[in-house]
Amino acid sequence: MDYKTFADEVKDRVAEYCGPEYKVTLTQALKNNSVKLTGIAILKKGSKITPTIYLEDFYTDYCDGMDMEEIVRQIVRIYDTNRCPQNLDLEMFEDFEKVKDRIVYRIVNFEKNQELLEKAPHRRFLDLAVIYSISLGEIPGLCASVTVYQQYLARWGVTEEELWEAARMNTPRISEAQIVSMGELLKDMIGVDDEEVLDLKEAGPPMYVLTNKRRVNGAACLLYEKVVGDFAKKIKKNFFILPSSIHEVILLAEESGYDPKSLRAMVREVNETQVGEQEILSDSLYYYSYENEEMSIAV
């Protein structure tokens, strides 16, 4: 079964499973780095907003032998877990003052997101772009966001500069920055033991990971006031910044002995072999000057 036929069948089976009180549709979504995904939306009568559940991974599961009925059950289960609260005030999206404290930013690759950037207010940052979202993460039952497009600015009567000022205040508050050693991160994420962490420390120059406590879109912490600068003051050195993904970056002191071109080659290789297309931030290597308090592209 090809992917289109699969998606149509899933839609029909989910609609049958949910019953006539629900409208089930397929949607096309433009994601990070111009990746386009097919999603299924389940909308109960009387509701105006619903989560989108993407089907690509389910198609892989189907090709690997998962039963269609199990796929339908999982999709409905995801919908039930993530459906929007009935008391969600949709009118808040019409008034900037009601969403002002929820405006946050994230950073994406400029060249890889041209289609998105034609529609979304943004500003340049090195070879990246800063875009904006309305965070719904503080609403009980939701952990999501809504991308801000140009029509929102027209509706609200605000400028990109006003979005930036709101996001500059909100993003560090909503997604607090965190800098941890690579060893400690691995210990936390995959459970390596203390002896393995010690081995990492002895294996070479220390690497640190900059992200946020949610570890989602944590590369945006590069824009937080003082976070990068305070790290430089702490180690009293210039350092390289390796953009490992949109979720985190790696900080490595310049005196580590690594050649910048080798580090950039490492970034590119990891992007090509280890990072999903949607997760890639950049193939560039960045540099922070402790003396000049300035970030730039190294190579």
C-alpha positions as CSV (number, residue, x, y, z in Angstrom):
1,M,0.0,0.0,0.0
2,D,1.5,3.4,-1.0
3,Y,1.5,6.3,1.5
4,K,-1.4,8.2,0.0
5,T,-3.6,5.1,0.0
6,F,-2.5,4.4,3.6
7,A,-3.4,8.0,4.7
8,D,-6.8,7.9,3.1
9,E,-7.6,4.5,4.7
10,V,-6.5,5.7,8.1
11,K,-8.7,8.8,7.8
12,D,-11.7,6.7,6.9
13,R,-11.1,4.1,9.6
14,V,-10.6,6.8,12.3
15,A,-13.8,8.6,11.2
16,E,-15.7,5.3,11.5
17,Y,-14.1,4.6,14.9
18,C,-15.0,8.0,16.3
19,G,-18.5,8.2,14.9
20,P,-20.7,11.0,13.4
21,E,-20.0,13.5,16.1
22,Y,-16.5,13.9,14.8
23,K,-15.1,15.4,11.6
24,V,-11.9,13.7,10.4
25,T,-9.7,15.3,7.8
26,L,-6.2,15.1,6.3
27,T,-4.0,18.2,6.4
28,Q,-0.6,19.1,4.9
29,A,1.8,20.9,7.3
30,L,4.9,22.9,6.5
31,K,7.4,22.0,9.2
32,N,11.0,23.1,10.0
33,N,13.5,23.1,7.2
34,S,10.6,22.9,4.6
35,V,9.7,19.4,5.6
36,K,6.1,18.7,4.6
37,L,4.1,16.2,6.6
38,T,0.6,14.7,6.3
39,G,-1.5,15.0,9.5
40,I,-4.9,13.8,10.6
41,A,-7.2,16.2,12.5
42,I,-10.1,14.9,14.6
43,L,-12.5,17.7,15.3
44,K,-15.5,17.1,17.6
45,K,-18.7,19.0,16.7
46,G,-18.7,22.4,18.5
47,S,-14.9,22.5,18.8
48,K,-12.7,24.9,16.8
49,I,-9.2,23.7,17.5
50,T,-7.6,20.3,17.7
51,P,-4.1,18.7,17.7
52,T,-2.7,17.4,14.4
53,I,-1.3,13.9,14.5
54,Y,1.3,13.2,11.8
55,L,1.1,9.9,9.9
56,E,4.6,9.4,8.6
57,D,5.8,7.3,11.6
58,F,2.6,5.3,11.6
59,Y,3.2,4.4,7.9
60,T,6.7,3.2,8.8
61,D,5.1,1.0,11.6
62,Y,2.5,-0.3,9.1
63,C,5.2,-1.2,6.6
64,D,7.0,-3.0,9.5
65,G,3.9,-5.1,10.2
66,M,1.7,-3.1,12.6
67,D,-2.0,-3.9,12.3
68,M,-4.2,-1.1,10.9
69,E,-6.6,-1.4,13.8
70,E,-3.8,-0.9,16.2
71,I,-2.7,2.2,14.3
72,V,-6.2,3.6,14.5
73,R,-6.4,2.9,18.3
74,Q,-3.1,4.6,18.9
75,I,-4.2,7.7,16.9
76,V,-7.4,8.0,18.8
77,R,-5.5,7.5,22.1
78,I,-3.1,10.4,21.2
79,Y,-6.1,12.6,20.3
80,D,-7.8,11.8,23.6
81,T,-4.6,12.6,25.5
82,N,-3.9,15.8,23.7
83,R,-7.3,17.3,22.8
84,C,-7.7,20.9,23.6
85,P,-9.6,21.9,26.8
86,Q,-13.2,22.9,26.2
87,N,-12.6,26.2,28.2
88,L,-9.7,27.3,25.9
89,D,-10.5,30.9,25.0
90,L,-10.0,31.1,21.2
91,E,-10.8,34.8,21.2
92,M,-7.4,35.5,22.9
93,F,-5.8,34.9,19.5
94,E,-7.6,38.0,18.2
95,D,-6.2,40.3,20.8
96,F,-2.4,40.9,21.1
97,E,-2.8,42.0,24.7
98,K,-4.2,38.6,25.6
99,V,-1.4,36.7,24.0
100,K,1.5,39.2,24.6
101,D,2.8,37.2,27.6
102,R,2.8,34.0,25.6
103,I,4.9,35.3,22.6
104,V,8.2,33.3,22.4
105,Y,10.9,32.9,19.8
106,R,12.8,30.0,18.3
107,I,15.6,29.9,15.8
108,V,15.7,28.1,12.5
109,N,17.9,27.8,9.5
110,F,17.4,30.8,7.2
111,E,18.1,29.2,3.8
112,K,16.2,26.0,4.6
113,N,13.0,27.8,5.6
114,Q,12.4,30.3,2.8
115,E,8.8,29.1,2.2
116,L,8.0,29.6,5.9
117,L,9.8,32.9,6.2
118,E,7.7,34.3,3.3
119,K,4.7,34.0,5.6
120,A,6.1,34.5,9.0
121,P,7.6,37.7,10.6
122,H,11.2,37.1,11.4
123,R,14.7,38.6,11.9
124,R,18.1,37.4,10.9
125,F,20.6,36.1,13.3
126,L,23.9,34.9,11.7
127,D,22.8,32.4,9.1
128,L,19.6,31.7,11.1
129,A,16.2,33.3,11.5
130,V,14.3,34.1,14.6
131,I,10.6,33.3,14.3
132,Y,7.7,33.6,16.8
133,S,5.1,31.5,18.3
134,I,2.2,31.7,20.9
135,S,3.1,29.3,23.6
136,L,0.2,27.2,25.0
137,G,2.4,25.3,27.3
138,E,1.0,27.0,30.4
139,I,-2.6,26.1,29.6
140,P,-3.5,22.9,31.6
141,G,-3.5,19.9,29.3
142,L,-1.5,21.5,26.5
143,C,2.1,21.5,25.6
144,A,2.0,23.2,22.2
145,S,2.5,26.4,20.3
146,V,1.0,28.3,17.4
147,T,3.3,29.9,14.9
148,V,2.8,33.6,14.3
149,Y,2.2,34.5,10.7
150,Q,2.0,37.9,9.0
151,Q,-1.8,38.0,9.1
152,Y,-1.5,38.0,12.9
153,L,0.4,41.2,12.8
154,A,-2.2,42.8,10.6
155,R,-5.0,41.6,12.9
156,W,-3.2,42.8,16.0
157,G,-1.8,46.0,14.6
158,V,1.7,45.4,15.9
159,T,5.2,45.2,14.3
160,E,7.9,42.6,14.3
161,E,9.9,44.8,16.7
162,E,7.0,44.5,19.2
163,L,7.0,40.7,18.8
164,W,10.7,40.7,19.5
165,E,10.4,42.8,22.6
166,A,7.7,40.5,24.0
167,A,9.5,37.3,23.1
168,R,12.8,38.6,24.5
169,M,11.1,38.9,27.9
170,N,8.9,35.7,27.7
171,T,11.1,33.0,26.2
172,P,13.8,32.9,29.0
173,R,10.9,32.9,31.6
174,I,8.9,30.1,29.9
175,S,11.9,28.0,28.8
176,E,14.7,28.5,31.3
177,A,18.2,28.0,30.0
178,Q,20.4,25.2,31.2
179,I,24.1,24.6,30.6
180,V,25.4,21.1,31.6
181,S,28.4,19.1,30.9
182,M,28.1,16.5,28.1
183,G,28.7,13.7,30.6
184,E,25.9,14.9,33.0
185,L,23.5,15.3,30.0
186,L,24.2,11.7,28.9
187,K,23.8,10.5,32.5
188,D,20.5,12.2,32.8
189,M,19.1,11.2,29.3
190,I,20.3,7.6,28.9
191,G,21.5,6.6,32.3
192,V,25.3,6.2,31.8
193,D,26.9,5.6,35.2
194,D,29.4,7.8,37.1
195,E,32.4,5.8,35.9
196,E,31.4,6.4,32.3
197,V,30.9,10.1,33.0
198,L,34.4,10.1,34.5
199,D,35.8,8.4,31.4
200,L,34.2,11.1,29.2
201,K,35.9,13.8,31.3
202,E,39.2,12.2,30.9
203,A,38.8,11.4,27.2
204,G,39.3,15.0,26.0
205,P,38.4,18.7,26.4
206,P,35.2,19.3,28.3
207,M,32.1,19.9,26.2
208,Y,29.0,21.7,27.6
209,V,25.5,21.6,26.3
210,L,23.3,24.7,26.1
211,T,19.6,24.0,26.0
212,N,16.5,24.7,28.0
213,K,15.0,22.7,30.8
214,R,12.3,21.3,28.5
215,R,15.0,20.4,25.9
216,V,12.7,21.5,23.1
217,N,13.9,24.3,20.7
218,G,16.7,24.9,23.2
219,A,19.1,26.3,20.7
220,A,17.1,29.6,21.1
221,C,19.0,30.0,24.4
222,L,21.8,31.5,22.3
223,L,19.7,34.6,22.2
224,Y,19.1,34.9,26.0
225,E,20.7,38.0,27.4
226,K,23.8,37.2,29.4
227,V,23.6,33.4,29.2
228,V,26.3,32.9,26.6
229,G,28.3,35.9,28.0
230,D,28.1,34.6,31.5
231,F,29.4,31.3,30.4
232,A,32.4,33.0,28.7
233,K,33.1,34.9,31.9
234,K,33.0,31.7,33.9
235,I,35.5,29.8,31.8
236,K,37.4,33.0,30.9
237,K,38.0,31.8,27.3
238,N,36.7,32.1,23.8
239,F,34.7,29.1,22.6
240,F,33.2,27.4,19.6
241,I,29.5,26.7,19.4
242,L,28.5,23.5,17.5
243,P,24.8,23.6,16.4
244,S,24.0,20.0,17.1
245,S,20.2,20.5,16.5
246,I,17.4,23.0,17.0
247,H,17.1,21.6,20.5
248,E,20.6,22.2,21.8
249,V,24.1,23.5,21.0
250,I,27.5,22.3,22.2
251,L,30.0,24.7,23.7
252,L,33.7,23.9,23.4
253,A,36.6,26.1,24.5
254,E,38.9,27.4,21.8
255,E,41.9,26.1,23.6
256,S,40.6,22.5,23.2
257,G,43.1,22.0,20.3
258,Y,40.4,21.4,17.7
259,D,40.8,23.0,14.3
260,P,37.7,25.0,13.3
261,K,37.5,23.4,9.9
262,S,37.5,19.9,11.5
263,L,34.8,21.0,13.9
264,R,32.6,22.2,11.0
265,A,33.2,19.0,9.2
266,M,32.0,17.2,12.3
267,V,28.9,19.3,12.5
268,R,28.1,18.5,8.8
269,E,28.7,14.8,9.2
270,V,26.5,14.6,12.3
271,N,23.7,16.5,10.5
272,E,23.9,14.1,7.5
273,T,24.0,10.9,9.5
274,Q,22.5,11.4,13.0
275,V,20.0,14.3,12.9
276,G,16.6,14.2,11.4
277,E,15.9,16.8,8.7
278,Q,13.4,18.7,10.9
279,E,15.9,18.9,13.7
280,I,18.9,20.4,11.8
281,L,19.8,23.9,12.8
282,S,22.9,24.7,10.7
283,D,26.0,23.3,9.0
284,S,28.0,26.3,10.3
285,L,30.4,26.5,13.2
286,Y,29.9,29.5,15.5
287,Y,32.5,31.4,17.7
288,Y,32.1,33.5,20.8
289,S,34.7,36.1,21.6
290,Y,35.1,36.5,25.3
291,E,37.0,39.8,24.8
292,N,34.6,41.4,22.4
293,E,31.4,39.7,23.8
294,E,30.4,38.9,20.3
295,M,29.1,35.8,18.5
296,S,30.0,35.2,14.8
297,I,30.3,32.4,12.2
298,A,33.7,30.8,12.5
299,V,33.6,28.9,9.2
